[in-house]
Amino acid sequence: QVQLVESGGGLVQPGGSLKLSCAASGSIINIYNMEWYRQAPGQQRDLVATITYEGRTTYADSMKGRVTMSRDNAKTTASLQMNSLKPEDTAVYYCRATVRTTTSGPLYSYWGQGTQVTVSS
């Protein structure tokens, strides 16, 4: 019903930048919060950034000052600009969206398939 597709991952040197995107499509009435998570090998999946429908953002302490999350006017695409990347930022980055798919129905949470970010020289 709802698909989230992440893009923009890749290999970058320490100190470099990447911009991730998450595009939502499908049977969507409204998308509320959109979030980025990351999961390193053998680690739990951690919240990196959140943006509300109104555009308010919050960031994990580990990435504050180095990331900016934004959202397009249609509210269906979210981006994560990451700067000053460190090797410890290496992980699979996942997008999650809280979505209403019918006018008066409940909210559902959807995940993307993830995009690999590798920070290495």
N, C-alpha and C positions, 0 to 999 in steps of 0.2 A: 504493500500500500504506500509506504513512504520509504524513499531511498535517500541515504546520505552518502555522498561521494567526496572523499578527501583527495587533495592533490597538492603538489608543491614540495614534497619531501625529497631528500637526496643526500648526497655527500657534500659536506662543507668543511673547510678548515676552521680550527679554533679562531674565534674572533669574527667569524663571518656571519652572514645573515641568510635567513630563509623566510619565505612567506607561504604559509599553508592556507589552503582554502577548503571550505566545506559547503557543498551545494546540495540543497534539499529539493526533492521533487516527489510528485505523487499526489495522493488524495489529502490535501492540506487545507484546512480552514484557517488555522493560525499556528505559528510557531512561537512559543514562549521563550524560555531560556535556551540558549545554545552554549555548549561547553566544549572545551578541549581537555583531554586527558592524555597522559602518556604512560607507557609501560616499558620499562627496561627488562632485559632477560632476567628471569628469576625474581622479579620484583612485582609488587602489587601495582595496580593501575591507579595513578594519582591524578587529581584534578589540577589543571594548569591555569585555566582561565574560564570565566563565565561572563556572558553578556545577556542582559535581560531584554525583553521586548522593547523596553523604553530606551535601551542603549547604555544602561549602567553596567560597568565592568568591575570585576574583582579578579585578583591574580594571586597565585601561590607565592609565598614569600621567596621561594627559591628562584623565581623568575621576575619578581618585581623590578621595574626599571629597565628590563631587557625585552619585554614583550608588550605588544599592544594588540588587543582584540577589537575587531570592528565588524560591522554588519551593513549589508546593502539596504537601500531604501525599501526594497520589496520584502525584506526580513527573511529571505530564504537562503542567503549565502553569508557565511561568516568567515572571516580571515584572521589569521594569527601571524603577525609580523614578529619575528624573533631576531634579535640582534646580539652581538657579543657572545656568540654561542660557545659553549664549553664542551669538552669531551663527555662530561657527565650529563649533558642534555641528550645524549644518544638514547633513542627509544623509538618505539612505534607510537605515533600520535593518533589519537582517535577523537572523532567528533561525536557529540551526543546532542540530540535535540528533543525538547518536550513539545509535543504536537497535539493539536486537536484536529481530528480527522472528520468529525461530523459536528453539525451546528450545536447540538446540546449534549454531545457525548463526552466521555471522559478524556483525560489527557493520557497520552502514551509516550514512552521514551524509546527513541530509536538510536542505534549506533551505526557509524560508518565502519568500513572494513579496515581502516588504519592506513597510515602512510609512514614509511621508515625515514627517520632522520638520523644520520650518522655524522658525528663531529670528530674529525680525525685529520691529522697531518700526514 
